[in-house]
Amino acid sequence: EALTAALSENVELRVLSNRAAQHFDANVELSAIGRELGVERLITGTFLRAENQVRVTVQLVSAADGCVEWSNSSQHAFENALALQDQICAGILSSLRIPAEAVSTASTT
């Protein structure tokens, strides 16, 4: 939700809630999801936690052909989850060629 909030602050982007894609089966092609939702790109990701370490892998995928436009995997101490969130947002914004300062990252309370 924080990534959605950060990205949606930019008026140049049309950002759908992650709930919009939750009803799709994991076997559905990303291009089909993109067509049905009417979006150009999809963000996919995985989260793995082992004790106090967390690894997050995020991909920005073209809905037209399923090609990965940007991917990042990073591992941090779980205590730095907010910094990790900021890093992921900045990477996605960079891949979209949107200046990071154009979108402020959301914080959670």
N, C-alpha and C positions, 0 to 999 in steps of 0.2 A: 504494500500500500504506500509506503514511503517513496519508493521509486516512481510509482504512478503519480503521486502528488508532486514530486520534484519535476517530472517531465511535463506534466499538464500545466505548469506555470508559464510555459512558453506558448504564446499564441500561434506560433507557426506549426505547432504539432496538434494532431487530433489523437488524443490518448483515451483508450478504452480501459475500463476497470479490468483487473485480472479475473473478475467473476464472469466477464463476458465469454471467456474461453474455457471456463471450468467444466462446462457440460460436455465438452468434446472428449471422446475416448482417446487414450494415449496412442492408439494405432492410426488415427486420422492424420493424413498428410497435412503438413503446415500450410501448403498452398491452398488446400480446401478450406482450412480454417480462415486463412486470410481473405479468400473470396467471400465466404459467408459473412464475415465481420466487416468487410469493406475496408481493410487496412493494407498498407504497403509493407509493413514490417511487423515482426513478432519478437517478443523477448521471451527467451526460455532460460531456465536455470535449474541448478541443483545446489543443495545445501547439505554438507556433511559435517557433523560435529563429533569430535573424539576428545573426550575429557575437556580441557579448556581451550582447545584449538578448533577453529572452524575454517572449512574450505568452501568457497562459493565459486561456482562456475556459471557464467552468464554468457548468453549468445544473443546477438541481434541478427535475425534471420529474414531474408527477403521472402515475402509471402508469394511473390510471383514464381520463383524457381526453387525455393528452399535453400539457396546458397547462404552460407554464413558470411555476413558482412563484417562482423566484429565478434571477437570472443576474448574472454578474460577469465583466468582462474587465479584466485588469490587465497592465501592462507594467513590467518592472523589469530592472535589470542582473542578468545571470545569477549574479553573485556573491551576490546576495541571495535565492537560491532558497528558503532555509529561512524567511525572513520572508514570502515570497510564499505558501509552504505554510501558514503560520500564518494569514495573511489569508484565504485560501480557506476553511480550516476554520472560522474565526470567522464568515464570511459565511453559510455553510451552516447552522451552529448557530443563528445569529440568525434565519434564515428558518424554521427549525423551532421557533422560540421556546424554545430551550434555552439557558440562560445559558452563555456561553463558559467561565466558571470551573468549570462542572460537568464539563467535559471538558478534560483537559490535552492539548496537542498533542504528537504523537510526534516524536522527533528521530531522525535517522539518523546512523550513525557511519561 
